[in-house]
Amino acid sequence: MGCKKDKVDATTTKSLQSSINDMASSLSTLQQVKFNEALYILKTFGVDAEGDQSELMALGQLINGKKVPEIFALADQIAQKNDIDWTSSGPPSLGEMNIFGNVEAKESDPNDIQASSLSLNVNSLGNDQVLGPQSIQVVPRLIDASGKPVAFSGAGLEVVLEVFSGGNRILTSKNLMQDNNFKGFNIRFASLPAQKIVDQKIDITVSVKTTKKTFKMTKVGLDVNPKALLMPAGDPAENPANISETPVNPTDMPEMATPEKTPATAADPKASVSKFLNNLAAQNLRGAYDTADNPSWGSFEKFSNPTSGFGGVKNINVKNMTTTNTSANAASVNATYDVTDKEGRTTAIQVTFGLKNVNGEWKISSYKINQ
């Protein structure tokens, strides 16, 4: 029989699990619970990966060769960095954690919260008299059917905040909700790049994952303070927003032939279709509507109707997208994706988008679902 391992072996997923089990078996019952919590903190907040398997592989790389005290110390650093109310020396506080698989709900599972929906409170913070607000606070609350906050404690619910602008995700943050007095997220405008903010507005989506269900809520069209945004680095003299102090004499300019009027060159039409679908997935219907110039969709009210329009869309998962035809003025794009409505039904569809060049920007002008 081989000796038990006292440090992480991340050569394979099997060796990772075996080494962690060996290390845990040498700890007291209380230490085992805290060890599992530490691993959960590191897997959820210490690595940048999507999906359980990818997170597990990234976790293995992060802690490979480390012993229990080193793992506790690293988890303390990650918790402090992410403003998570957790320490390796504190009492157990996250319920039963299992990083190697989903844990089914148990009778005493503190993460099995009985709630009806999620609410979001958004407030401006740091209102400077000259520069204006410097950040916004986003506070999620799990509520019951009557709209009252659900009382619970001792949970370890993963909370994810995503910030979008113009249909593009520009910021993601995670934290743990241990009770319904969760402090929420503080979004500093100085962390949002000015060049990625469209029309000085952002959309915010927050999801809270309980054992049986993930609750999600979106706030659309929140104003940002342009004075407080993160400005791009570079030479100010090369910033096109700065006007040259040296005037140009028209007589010094070479004579130019008057060019024929041609349509402005547009970018890849797939980018407009992708922007449209991303906005729908984020339930930013106004952003989706603004990517189109399609008479058959009519007014925004008709477009966003939850029964006959796109207002019933909850999520979109794009599988494939190809440009099938492009000219100076028109293009067509085929897209295959799964649509999930607000009743939880998912349908796979293939759509042909027709687009037209409007002043150098591709606008969706037709929409056909292929049978």
Secondary structure, DSSP 8 states (H G I E B T S, - for coil): -----SS---SSHHHHHHHHHHHHHTS-HHHHHHHHHHHHHHHHHSS--SSHHHHHHHHHHHHTT--HHHHHHHHHHHHHHTT-S--TTS---S-S--TTS-----TT-TT----SEEEEEEEEE--BTTTB--EEEEEEEEE-TTS-B----S--EEEEEEEEETTEEEEEEEEEE-STT---EEEEGGGSBGGG-BTTEEEEEEEEE-SS-EEEEEEEEEE--GGGSB---S-GGG-TTS--SS---GGGS---------------HHHHHHHHHHHHHTT-HHHHHTTB--GGG-SHHHHT-TTTSSTTEEEEEEEEEEEEEE-SSEEEEEEEEEEEETTS-EEEEEEEEEEEEETTEEEEEEEEEE-
